[in-house]
Amino acid sequence: MPESKIIQCRFCRTKNKIPYQSVFDGLMQAKCGKCHSNLFFEECDPLAHLSSKMYEHAFDTQALEGIKKIPGIETALKTLIKKSYERADRLFHKANTVAVNPKQLPHLYQLFLDAAFRLDIQKVPDLYVLQSPLVNAYTAGVETPFVVVSTGLLELMTDDEVLYVLGHELGHWQAHHVLYKMASRIVTGAASALADVTLGLGRLLTAPLQLALLKWDRCSELTADRAGLLASRRVDAAIRSLMKLAGGSRSIYEQMDYQEFICQAEEFQMDQEDSVLNKVYVLLQVMYQSHPFPVWRASEILSWVKEGAYLDLISGQYPGNYDLSG
């Protein structure tokens, strides 16, 4: 894996070599060697004209294409969710959570607006806080989207980490994930209910669609992780968030070292690459889960930073013909 990357200055077009270690050591302070302009956007700058296609993970794309090959699936899911689920789900959250706005939890709301602004999202979804000790956040609502974060998450994570999580959830919306994520939840719940009343036969009948949706659901998290990183522009915050998700608590997090978690993620990646059997074990372990393992998610973020388009995007080197030099 290379130790540096060439970044072209968006002002004078000079090519500069940037060591990857600077990603953790003040990347936003990197200057062009010729014109001394900032090579990267400031953390608070919007990524103008950003499209989810610019950061979509290949696994996400491939898995969703497989689902869309089912004739009429998108229309059927939209009808099912609109008629039987979405309204009830929204009413539940209005009745059972705290709606966040400029007057209610204004600091959290500003973090939400900051994340949306950085991702160039013009119209933000609604935001709710749910009383729960679980460290969790999710996005729902196909026609009228909303984001929910738990009190457990807010108590455990710093502002930088919360901003990463909010960017992650906004990424689901920007990438049009919500329809299929809600479908995955509905089908999984229906499969369990059918299994209970049909001695397991219902699970067999729904298994192909359920497994396909869950596979895509896991892959979509990798795309949303990239959105979270683009919103926070703090690799350390992204890794710390996943570390706390994997095994954090208020009593021990001050002793936790995200650099050690990075080493763990890199070791996990090598284990995956060294053995096909290891990949099979991991696949079997996550088959019925909606989220991939946090350590794997961390390794995928690090791979995107080192080998993908992350540094290009935050330096204005978009694919296509966008002029971001102004």
C-alpha positions as CSV (number, residue, x, y, z in Angstrom):
1,M,0.0,0.0,0.0
2,P,1.5,3.4,-0.9
3,E,2.6,5.8,1.9
4,S,1.6,9.0,0.1
5,K,-0.8,10.4,-2.5
6,I,-0.5,13.0,-5.2
7,I,-2.9,15.9,-4.7
8,Q,-3.3,18.6,-7.4
9,C,-3.9,22.1,-6.1
10,R,-7.3,23.3,-7.3
11,F,-5.9,26.8,-7.7
12,C,-2.6,26.6,-9.5
13,R,-2.8,22.9,-10.6
14,T,0.6,22.1,-9.0
15,K,0.9,18.4,-7.9
16,N,1.8,17.9,-4.3
17,K,2.8,14.7,-2.5
18,I,0.9,14.2,0.7
19,P,1.9,11.5,3.3
20,Y,-1.0,9.5,4.5
21,Q,0.0,10.0,8.1
22,S,-1.0,13.6,7.7
23,V,-4.6,12.4,7.5
24,F,-4.3,12.0,11.3
25,D,-1.9,15.0,11.9
26,G,-3.8,18.0,10.7
27,L,-4.7,17.3,7.1
28,M,-6.6,20.5,6.7
29,Q,-3.5,22.5,7.2
30,A,-1.7,21.0,4.2
31,K,-0.5,23.8,1.8
32,C,0.4,23.8,-1.9
33,G,4.2,23.9,-2.3
34,K,3.9,26.5,-5.0
35,C,1.0,28.9,-4.3
36,H,0.7,28.1,-0.5
37,S,-3.1,27.7,-0.8
38,N,-4.9,25.1,1.3
39,L,-4.9,21.8,-0.6
40,F,-8.0,20.6,1.2
41,F,-11.3,22.2,2.0
42,E,-11.8,23.5,5.5
43,E,-13.8,21.1,7.7
44,C,-16.8,23.5,7.7
45,D,-16.8,24.0,3.9
46,P,-19.5,22.4,1.8
47,L,-18.6,19.8,-0.9
48,A,-20.6,21.6,-3.6
49,H,-22.4,19.5,-6.1
50,L,-21.6,16.3,-4.1
51,S,-23.4,13.2,-5.3
52,S,-23.6,9.9,-3.5
53,K,-22.4,8.2,-6.6
54,M,-19.0,9.9,-5.9
55,Y,-18.6,8.0,-2.7
56,E,-20.8,4.9,-3.1
57,H,-19.1,1.7,-2.1
58,A,-18.9,-0.9,-4.9
59,F,-20.4,-3.6,-2.6
60,D,-23.5,-1.4,-2.1
61,T,-23.9,-0.9,-5.9
62,Q,-23.5,-4.6,-6.7
63,A,-25.9,-5.8,-4.0
64,L,-28.6,-3.3,-4.9
65,E,-28.4,-4.1,-8.6
66,G,-29.1,-7.7,-7.7
67,I,-32.3,-6.8,-5.8
68,K,-33.5,-4.4,-8.5
69,K,-33.4,-7.3,-11.0
70,I,-36.5,-8.7,-9.2
71,P,-39.4,-7.6,-11.5
72,G,-41.6,-4.8,-9.9
73,I,-39.7,-4.9,-6.6
74,E,-39.3,-1.1,-6.2
75,T,-43.0,-0.3,-6.9
76,A,-44.2,-3.1,-4.7
77,L,-42.0,-2.0,-1.8
78,K,-43.0,1.7,-2.1
79,T,-46.7,0.7,-2.1
80,L,-46.2,-1.7,0.9
81,I,-44.3,0.9,3.0
82,K,-46.5,3.8,2.1
83,K,-49.8,2.0,2.8
84,S,-48.9,-0.1,5.8
85,Y,-45.8,1.1,7.6
86,E,-44.5,4.6,7.1
87,R,-47.3,6.6,8.6
88,A,-47.4,4.4,11.7
89,D,-43.7,4.6,12.0
90,R,-43.6,8.3,11.9
91,L,-46.5,8.7,14.4
92,F,-44.7,6.3,16.7
93,H,-41.6,8.5,16.7
94,K,-43.6,11.7,17.1
95,A,-45.3,10.2,20.1
96,N,-42.3,8.4,21.7
97,T,-39.2,10.7,21.1
98,V,-38.1,14.3,21.4
99,A,-38.2,16.3,18.2
100,V,-35.0,18.3,17.7
101,N,-35.1,21.9,16.4
102,P,-33.5,25.3,16.9
103,K,-35.3,25.6,20.3
104,Q,-35.2,22.0,21.4
105,L,-31.6,20.7,21.8
106,P,-30.1,23.5,19.7
107,H,-26.5,22.3,20.0
108,L,-27.4,18.9,18.6
109,Y,-29.5,20.5,15.9
110,Q,-26.6,22.7,14.8
111,L,-24.4,19.6,14.5
112,F,-27.1,18.1,12.3
113,L,-27.2,21.3,10.1
114,D,-23.4,21.4,9.9
115,A,-23.3,17.8,8.7
116,A,-26.0,18.5,6.0
117,F,-24.2,21.7,4.9
118,R,-20.9,19.9,4.4
119,L,-22.6,17.2,2.3
120,D,-24.3,19.9,0.3
121,I,-27.8,18.7,1.4
122,Q,-30.2,21.5,0.9
123,K,-33.3,20.2,2.7
124,V,-32.6,18.4,5.9
125,P,-34.8,15.6,7.3
126,D,-36.4,15.8,10.7
127,L,-34.3,14.8,13.7
128,Y,-35.5,12.9,16.9
129,V,-33.8,11.7,20.1
130,L,-34.9,8.4,21.4
131,Q,-34.5,7.4,25.1
132,S,-32.5,4.2,24.9
133,P,-29.3,2.9,26.5
134,L,-28.4,1.3,23.2
135,V,-25.8,3.2,21.1
136,N,-27.9,3.5,17.9
137,A,-28.9,5.8,15.1
138,Y,-31.1,5.2,12.1
139,T,-32.9,6.8,9.2
140,A,-36.5,6.1,8.1
141,G,-39.3,7.6,6.1
142,V,-39.4,7.3,2.3
143,E,-41.7,10.2,1.5
144,T,-40.9,12.3,4.6
145,P,-37.5,11.2,6.0
146,F,-36.3,11.5,9.5
147,V,-33.2,10.6,11.5
148,V,-33.2,9.2,15.0
149,V,-30.3,9.1,17.5
150,S,-30.4,7.4,20.9
151,T,-29.5,8.9,24.2
152,G,-27.0,6.1,24.7
153,L,-25.1,7.3,21.6
154,L,-25.2,11.0,22.7
155,E,-23.9,10.1,26.2
156,L,-21.0,8.0,24.9
157,M,-19.7,10.1,21.9
158,T,-18.0,13.5,21.6
159,D,-19.3,16.2,19.3
160,D,-16.9,15.2,16.5
161,E,-18.1,11.6,16.7
162,V,-21.8,12.6,16.8
163,L,-21.2,14.8,13.7
164,Y,-19.7,11.7,12.0
165,V,-22.8,9.6,12.9
166,L,-25.2,12.3,11.8
167,G,-23.3,12.5,8.5
168,H,-23.5,8.8,8.2
169,E,-27.3,8.9,8.6
170,L,-27.7,11.8,6.1
171,G,-25.6,9.7,3.7
172,H,-28.3,7.0,3.8
173,W,-30.8,9.7,2.7
174,Q,-28.5,11.3,0.1
175,A,-27.8,7.8,-1.4
176,H,-31.6,6.9,-1.5
177,H,-31.1,4.0,0.8
178,V,-34.2,4.5,2.9
179,L,-36.7,2.6,0.8
180,Y,-34.7,-0.6,0.9
181,K,-33.6,-0.2,4.5
182,M,-37.2,0.1,5.6
183,A,-38.0,-2.9,3.4
184,S,-35.3,-4.9,5.1
185,R,-36.7,-4.2,8.5
186,I,-40.2,-5.1,7.4
187,V,-39.3,-8.3,5.7
188,T,-37.1,-9.4,8.6
189,G,-39.9,-8.8,11.0
190,A,-42.4,-10.6,8.8
191,A,-40.1,-13.6,8.4
192,S,-39.9,-14.0,12.2
193,A,-43.6,-13.7,12.6
194,L,-44.3,-16.2,9.8
195,A,-41.8,-18.6,11.2
196,D,-43.6,-18.6,14.6
197,V,-47.0,-19.5,13.1
198,T,-45.9,-21.9,10.3
199,L,-43.3,-24.0,12.2
200,G,-40.5,-22.3,10.2
201,L,-41.9,-22.7,6.7
202,G,-42.5,-19.0,6.4
203,R,-38.8,-18.3,7.0
204,L,-37.9,-20.6,4.2
205,L,-40.3,-18.9,1.8
206,T,-39.0,-15.4,2.6
207,A,-35.4,-16.3,3.1
208,P,-34.1,-15.4,-0.5
209,L,-35.5,-11.9,-0.3
210,Q,-34.6,-11.4,3.3
211,L,-31.0,-12.5,2.8
212,A,-30.7,-10.3,-0.3
213,L,-32.0,-7.3,1.5
214,L,-29.8,-7.9,4.6
215,K,-26.7,-8.3,2.4
216,W,-27.4,-5.0,0.7
217,D,-28.3,-3.4,4.1
218,R,-24.8,-4.3,5.4
219,C,-23.1,-3.0,2.2
220,S,-25.1,0.3,2.4
221,E,-23.5,1.0,5.8
222,L,-20.1,1.2,4.0
223,T,-21.4,3.9,1.7
224,A,-22.9,5.8,4.7
225,D,-19.6,5.5,6.6
226,R,-18.0,7.4,3.8
227,A,-20.6,10.1,3.9
228,G,-20.0,10.4,7.7
229,L,-16.3,10.8,7.0
230,L,-17.0,13.5,4.3
231,A,-19.1,15.3,6.8
232,S,-16.7,15.2,9.7
233,R,-13.4,15.2,7.8
234,R,-11.9,13.6,10.9
235,V,-10.6,10.1,10.3
236,D,-9.9,9.8,14.0
237,A,-13.5,10.7,14.9
238,A,-14.8,8.1,12.4
239,I,-12.5,5.4,13.9
240,R,-13.3,6.3,17.5
241,S,-17.0,6.1,16.8
242,L,-16.7,2.6,15.5
243,M,-14.4,1.6,18.3
244,K,-17.0,2.8,20.9
245,L,-19.7,1.0,18.9
246,A,-17.6,-2.2,19.1
247,G,-16.8,-2.0,22.8
248,G,-17.0,1.4,24.4
249,S,-18.5,2.6,27.7
250,R,-18.3,5.8,29.8
251,S,-16.3,3.9,32.4
252,I,-13.5,2.8,30.1
253,Y,-13.4,5.1,27.0
254,E,-10.7,7.4,28.4
255,Q,-8.4,4.4,28.4
256,M,-9.2,3.4,24.8
257,D,-6.7,4.2,22.0
258,Y,-8.1,4.6,18.5
259,Q,-4.6,3.9,17.0
260,E,-4.7,0.5,18.6
261,F,-8.1,0.0,17.1
262,I,-6.7,0.9,13.7
263,C,-4.0,-1.8,14.1
264,Q,-6.8,-4.2,15.0
265,A,-8.7,-3.2,11.8
266,E,-5.6,-3.7,9.7
267,E,-4.9,-7.1,11.2
268,F,-8.5,-8.1,10.5
269,Q,-8.2,-7.0,6.9
270,M,-5.0,-9.1,6.5
271,D,-6.8,-12.1,8.1
272,Q,-9.5,-11.7,5.5
273,E,-7.1,-11.5,2.6
274,D,-5.0,-14.5,3.8
275,S,-7.8,-17.0,3.9
276,V,-10.9,-17.7,1.9
277,L,-12.1,-19.8,4.9
278,N,-11.9,-16.7,7.1
279,K,-14.1,-14.8,4.6
280,V,-16.7,-17.6,4.8
281,Y,-16.7,-17.6,8.6
282,V,-17.3,-13.9,8.6
283,L,-20.1,-14.2,6.0
284,L,-21.9,-16.9,8.0
285,Q,-21.6,-14.8,11.2
286,V,-23.2,-11.7,9.7
287,M,-25.7,-13.4,7.3
288,Y,-28.7,-12.4,9.4
289,Q,-27.4,-9.1,10.6
290,S,-28.3,-5.6,9.2
291,H,-24.9,-4.1,10.0
292,P,-21.3,-5.3,9.3
293,F,-18.8,-5.8,12.1
294,P,-17.5,-2.4,13.4
295,V,-13.8,-3.6,12.9
296,W,-14.5,-4.4,9.3
297,R,-16.2,-1.0,8.8
298,A,-13.1,0.7,10.2
299,S,-10.8,-1.3,7.8
300,E,-13.0,-0.2,4.9
301,I,-12.8,3.4,5.9
302,L,-9.0,3.2,6.1
303,S,-8.9,1.5,2.7
304,W,-11.0,4.3,1.2
305,V,-8.7,7.0,2.7
306,K,-5.6,5.3,1.4
307,E,-6.7,3.8,-1.9
308,G,-10.0,5.4,-2.7
309,A,-11.4,8.9,-3.6
310,Y,-11.6,10.4,-0.1
311,L,-8.6,12.7,-0.4
312,D,-9.6,13.6,-4.0
313,L,-13.1,14.7,-2.9
314,I,-12.0,16.9,0.0
315,S,-9.4,18.5,-2.3
316,G,-12.0,19.4,-5.0
317,Q,-10.9,16.7,-7.4
318,Y,-14.4,15.5,-8.3
319,P,-15.1,13.0,-11.1
320,G,-16.6,14.8,-14.1
321,N,-16.4,18.5,-15.1
322,Y,-17.2,20.4,-11.9
323,D,-15.2,23.5,-11.4
324,L,-14.5,23.9,-7.7
325,S,-11.5,26.3,-7.9
326,G,-13.6,29.3,-6.7
